[in-house]
Amino acid sequence: MVLDVIYITNEKHQEMSSEQFVDFFPDVLISLHQNIRDLQGTKAFAKPEEQAYLDGRLFSYHEVLEIMKASAQAFDINRQELGL
């Protein structure tokens, strides 16, 4: 899969190479999934007053993943190929 992505910095526009994207995107997904697992583990031992907060954070992470899945579908990109 070859993708060209542009990202914005405070100084100037820089083009992200396909190789950078291939490294970047899976790293982001790994971080999202790890954060979800960590929160689920924390939630298992959290005090009752912390449960709603942790549920909200978990919902947010799942929402980000769902947005990414929907965008992949909209762009006709294989979700499994992206690791979604």
C-alpha positions as CSV (number, residue, x, y, z in Angstrom):
1,M,0.0,0.0,0.0
2,V,1.4,3.4,-1.0
3,L,0.0,6.5,0.7
4,D,1.2,10.1,0.6
5,V,0.3,12.1,3.7
6,I,0.9,15.7,4.4
7,Y,1.1,16.9,8.0
8,I,1.4,20.5,9.3
9,T,4.0,21.8,11.7
10,N,4.2,25.3,13.1
11,E,7.1,26.1,10.7
12,K,6.1,24.7,7.3
13,H,4.3,21.9,5.5
14,Q,6.3,18.8,5.2
15,E,5.4,15.7,3.2
16,M,5.4,12.4,5.0
17,S,7.0,9.6,3.0
18,S,5.2,6.4,2.5
19,E,7.8,4.7,4.5
20,Q,7.3,7.1,7.4
21,F,3.5,6.5,7.2
22,V,4.0,2.7,7.2
23,D,6.0,3.0,10.4
24,F,3.8,5.8,12.0
25,F,0.3,4.3,11.5
26,P,0.9,0.9,13.1
27,D,2.7,2.6,16.0
28,V,-0.4,4.7,16.6
29,L,-2.7,1.7,16.5
30,I,-0.4,-0.3,18.9
31,S,-0.6,2.7,21.3
32,L,-4.4,2.9,21.1
33,H,-4.8,-0.8,21.7
34,Q,-2.3,-0.8,24.6
35,N,-4.0,2.1,26.2
36,I,-7.4,0.3,25.9
37,R,-5.9,-2.8,27.6
38,D,-4.3,-0.7,30.3
39,L,-7.5,1.0,31.1
40,Q,-9.4,-2.3,31.1
41,G,-6.9,-3.6,33.6
42,T,-7.1,-0.4,35.7
43,K,-10.9,-0.6,35.6
44,A,-10.9,-4.1,37.0
45,F,-9.4,-2.9,40.2
46,A,-10.7,0.7,40.3
47,K,-12.8,2.2,43.1
48,P,-16.5,2.6,42.3
49,E,-16.1,6.4,42.0
50,E,-13.5,6.0,39.3
51,Q,-15.5,3.6,37.1
52,A,-17.5,6.3,35.2
53,Y,-14.3,8.2,34.4
54,L,-12.6,5.0,33.1
55,D,-15.7,4.0,31.1
56,G,-15.6,7.4,29.5
57,R,-11.9,7.1,28.5
58,L,-12.5,3.6,27.2
59,F,-15.5,4.8,25.2
60,S,-13.3,7.6,23.7
61,Y,-10.6,5.1,22.6
62,H,-13.2,2.8,21.0
63,E,-14.8,5.8,19.3
64,V,-11.4,6.8,17.7
65,L,-10.9,3.2,16.4
66,E,-14.5,3.3,15.0
67,I,-13.8,6.6,13.2
68,M,-10.6,5.1,11.7
69,K,-12.5,2.0,10.5
70,A,-15.3,4.1,9.0
71,S,-12.7,6.3,7.2
72,A,-10.8,3.3,5.9
73,Q,-14.1,2.0,4.5
74,A,-15.0,5.4,3.0
75,F,-11.6,5.4,1.2
76,D,-12.0,1.8,0.2
77,I,-8.9,0.7,2.2
78,N,-8.7,-2.8,3.6
79,R,-9.1,-2.4,7.4
80,Q,-7.2,-5.6,8.0
81,E,-4.3,-4.4,6.0
82,L,-4.2,-1.3,8.2
83,G,-4.5,-3.4,11.4
84,L,-8.0,-2.2,12.2
